[in-house]
């Protein structure tokens, strides 16, 4: 029996799904450490291609069993548009920002995505006073994480014109994923006949097409990739992250978006950073700095405060 005032079963399922999505998204942090000789564009293209191939394979398998569900023209347009916002377009803008201004400023700007989604996705009946503790704790955690990332930033950052262009592209990337988080939740709410897995498959195929476009513009030539001694490891990393951080994470995020308000689901995005830090520690064997642990504690407290506010 549910305890009076406690979270509903739907909220518990949504919270578990959102945290699970963060756990799979966090694998993207360690992928570049496993194959550092491959560029970030090639890793992302490989991840989205793997996701697209898996999604298309699942759709074709369903068709062979007579259970095909293909999108209508409006649904296909929605999948293509949202995949650009939340997958390929978002990443391309982020890569350009990092190339122009170094990593520190884009990390600072991108790190505000949970705050924007929490602010813009607040349920109508929820008072701002109730949401404030979670917002403050999350903002403090982001500030501490950025402080840790700023070490050595002066040597990596761009200057002058390129610095401000980097800020612009990082802001556009932030706006793109924020729009994706809000529009994706709204689309799912208006299309209950499309389950989370099917929508992930449609998004996955669209992301695979977007990855091919990015590869054609900015990716390494296939011959150059094949000549790398650890090409097999690269393919394995792309396959694992394509299935995990792209496809499975998408299914889980869709489940969370259906069961939670956008503001609470947005709060859970910080779990990506926490899990990414944990995976990086396990892989490198380097103990995270005290400020990073403090940021993780603030993230957890922020999630708990937000759950309390949304009950």
DAPE-V622787 format. One record per residue. RES is the residue in one small letter. BURIAL is # if it has 9 or more other ideal C-beta (glycine too) atoms within 8 Angstrom, else .. Layout:
# DAPE-V622787
res = <RES RES>
burial = <BURIAL BURIAL>
This chain:
# DAPE-V622787
res = <x x x x x x x x x x x x x x x x x x x x x x x x x x x x x x x x x x x x x x x x x x x x x x x x x x x x x x x x x x x x x x x x x x x x x x x x x x x x x x x x x x x x x x x x x x x x x x x x x x x x x x x x x x x x x x x x x x x x x x x x x x x x x x x x x x x x x x x x x x x x x x x x x x x x x x x x x x x x x x x x x x x x x x x x x x x x x x x x x x x x x x x x x x x x x x x x x x x x x x x x x x x x x x x x x x x x x x x x x x x x x x x x x x x x x x x x x x x x x x x x x x x x x x x x x x x x x x x x x x x x x x x x x x x x x x x x x x x x x x x x x x x x x x x x x x x x x x x x x x x x x x x x x x x x x x x>
burial = <. . . . . . . . . . # # # # # . # # # # # # # # # # # # # # # # # # # . . # . . # # # # # # # # # # # # # # # # . # # . . # # . . . . . . . . . . . # # . # # # . # # # # # # # # # # # # # # # # # . # # # # # # # # # # # # # # # # # # # # # # # . . . # . . . . # . # # # # # # # # # # . # # # . # # . . . # . . . # # . . . # # # # # # # # # # # # # . # # # # # # # # # # . # # . . # . . # . # . # # # # # # # # # # # # # # # # # # . . . # . . . . . # . . # . . # . # # # . # # # # # # # # # # # # # # # # # # # # # # # # # # # # # # # # # # # # # # # # # # # # # . # . . . . . . . # # # # # # # # # # # # # . # # # . # # .>
